[in-house]
Amino acid sequence: MFFKQRTDRYPCERVNFKMKTYLTYIIIFISLFSFGQSAIIDTLVLPDANLFGEQHYMSYPLIKTGNIKVDSLINIDLRNKYTDNKYETESIDSSLIKWGHDGITDLNFEVTYNKNGIISLNISAEGCGAYCSYWTEYYNYSTITGNPLTLDSIVNLKNLLSEKINNDKNEQFQKCFYELKEGIKENEAEIDSATYKIALEYYQNCFNSFNPNNFSLNTDFLEIIVDCYLPNVMKNLSPVIELKYRYSEIINYLIIKN
């Protein structure tokens, strides 16, 4: 079944929480030493975000490669992308505090790959307006140059692999289109034709906006991320597209060492 249930944990009004103007640093040493350069990840913790009387701590990554210029390139680019370039003139600390005041109620991150001169990580957040929504974004950088990485710097796409990725994407989306239509037929008493048309439009937009450069490196596999978010009233109709490729399966196309 391809439907993914995405339920909001609670409806809520716009959250205006207070946050102290100081930041606490907790250093997490992630040293996956291999045949390449690994980075150290500092966790920037924003304390005292009070939500419904509960204590919440929001964690944000700061990358340290041992090269100040590279660190600056990565951390500023990451901050700008994650905050939609809203606070480019602010320090990273200040910009995150202001960004958090816009209604962010939870923030955390995960480093999934940190070796061979590459770091791959994702940042997850929850924001509350009329409803609370949760999302994850993915980032990949060279810890040698500080530059963001595209998929063609990881694997050779000028061959059958590119064709396979497109075929897999098309096949899974077609299955989702079919199952959406069949699911509506089975539940037509609960889901009307207007809802189906709206969901179908979201599916089509997700298909058309497919971006192979939205990817994540993991210990054993490469995953191309396809997130297709539907409005809260139809979250349960969100399609699930999984494009995962084990390194052992695509070894002939890999540019990076693994």
N, C-alpha and C positions, 0 to 999 in steps of 0.2 A: 504494500500500500504506500503510495507516494506522499500522501497528505501528512504534513507535519503540524502537530498541535502546538500553537504558540499562544499561550494564554497570558494575559496581563495579571500580575500578582495582585494588583489592587488599583482601582481608579483613585485619582488624587487631584487636588487642586495644585496650582503652580507652587512648587516648594521653594520657600525662601529661607534657607538655612544659614546660620552664622558660621563663619570660618575664621579662625585666628589668623593673624597676618604673619605668623612665623611658620616655618616648615621644619619637619624633622627628617633627617636622613638616616635611613637604615641601609647599610651596605650588605648586599648579597653577593658573594663571590661565586660566580659561575665560571669554572675553569675547565672546559672540556678540551684539554690539550690534545692536539692531533697534528697532522702534517699541514699546519697552517696557523694563522693567527686567530686566537680567541679573544673575545672582549670580556671586560668585567662590567656587570650591570649594577648600578646603584639604584635603589628604590627610593624615589621621592615620595614621602608619605604626607598627605594633607590631612591633619587631624581635626577632630571636633566638628564634623558635619553631622548635626543632629537631625535625625529624621524620625518623626513620630516618637520622640523620647528615647530613641536608641542611639548608641554610639557607633558611628561609621568611620572607617578609615579608607581613604582613596589612594591607591598606589599607582605611580607613574614611573616609567623607566628612563634612566639616564645612562647613556652608553659611554664607556671609557675604554679606549683602545691603546692608550699609552702615547698617542699623538694628539696634541691639543688641537691642531687644525682639523684633523679628521673628526675628532669628537664634536667640534663646533658644527661642522658640516652636517653630520648625522643628526645631532640633537636639535638644531634649529630647523632643519627640514622636517623632521618628525613632528616637532611642535606645531609648525605652520600647517602641515597637512592635517593633523588631527584636530586643530582648532579652526580649520577653514580660513587660515590667514587673517584672522580677526585681530591678532595682537602682535603683529610683526615687529613693532617698535618696542615692545615690552621685554623684560627679562623672562626667561622660562618660568621662574618661580611666580612672578607677578601675573603673567598671562594665564597660568593654570588656575590661580586663585580666582581671577575674573571669570574665566571660562566656567569654573565650578559654580559660581554664583548664578549662572544662567539656568540652573535647574538640574545639574548633574547630581545624582544621588548615590552613584556607585561607580568606581573606576578601578580596574585591575588590568594586569598584563601577564603574558606568558611568552617566554623565549623558547622556541621550538627547535632552533638550529643555531649553533654557535661554534663554528670551526671552519677550517680551510679559507679563512679570510672573509667569511660571510656570516652575517647575523640575520635571522628571520624571527620576527616576533609579531604578536597580535595584542591589541588593546581592546578591552571590552568595557562598555559603559552602559549605565542606565540613566535615562532622563525622564522627568515627570512633567507633564502638562495636564491636559484633561485626562490622559491615561499615562501609565508608565510604560516605556518602551526600552528594550534591551538590544544592543547591537555590538558587533565585533568588526574591527578593521585590521588589515594585514599589511606588514611592511617588511622590506628586504633591503639590506645595505651591504656594501663592501666595507669591511673594517680596515682595508688597506688604503682605499682612495676616499672613502666617505660618501661615495655616490650611491643613489638608489639603484637597485638592480631590476632589470626587465627579464622576462622569461627567456628571451633568446641569449642572455648572458649565462644562463644555467644549462640549457639544453639546446641542441642544434635543431632549429625548426625548419630548415631548408631541406626537408626530407619527409619520410612517411610519418614521422611523429606528429607533425602539424596536421596532417590529414586525419590521423587517428583521433586526435583531440577534437577536431571539428566533427568527425563522424560520431564520436561518443556523446558530444554535446547535443547534436541534432537528434540522435536516437533517444536519449533520455528526455529531451523536451517533447518530442513527439508522443512518447509514452505518457507524459504528464498531461498534454493536451487531450489525449484520448481518455485518460482516467478522470480528468475533470468533467468531460462531457458525460461519461457513463455515471460518475458519481452524482451529477446533477439530476440525471434521469431517475436514479434510485431514490433520491431524496427531494423530488420536485415539490413535495408538500411543504418542505422546510426552506428550500432555496428556490427563489423564483428566477425567471429568465433574465431579469435585469441584473441580478447578482452574478449570474453566469457570464453575462456580457462584460461586466466590469472586471471579473476575475480573469477572463480570457484576454482582455486588453492588457492587464498587468503581466500576464504570462508572455504575451507577444513582445511587450517592451523589454522584459528581462532577456528574452531570446535575442532581440535585436541589439541590446547593449552589452552583450557578452564581451568580457575583457580578459584575455588570457594572462595579462600582466597583474591581475589580482590573484596572487598565489602565495602559498606557504610551503616552506621547506621543513621537513620533519626528520627524525632520526633515520627512518627507513623508507620514506616515500615523499614524493612531491604531490601537492594538492592544488588544483586550480579552483579558486573559490567562486561559487555562483550563489549569491544571496539574492533571493527574490522576495521582497517584503510586500505584503498586502496590507490594506487598512485593518485596523484592530477588529472591526466587525466581521472580517472574514479571514483572520489569521489561520484558522484551521484548514484553509484551502491552499496554504503556501506550498509550492512545489519543492521537492528535494532533489537537487542535482548533485551527484558526487563524481568528481573527476579526480581520482587518486591513482598515482602511478608509482609503483615500487621501483627503487633505484635498480634493483636486479633485473627488472623487466625492460628498463630503458637505458641500460648501461652503454649501449652503442651510440646513444644520442647525448650522453652527459658531457658537458664541458668542464664542470667542476670535478674535483676529486671527491671520493666519498669512501 
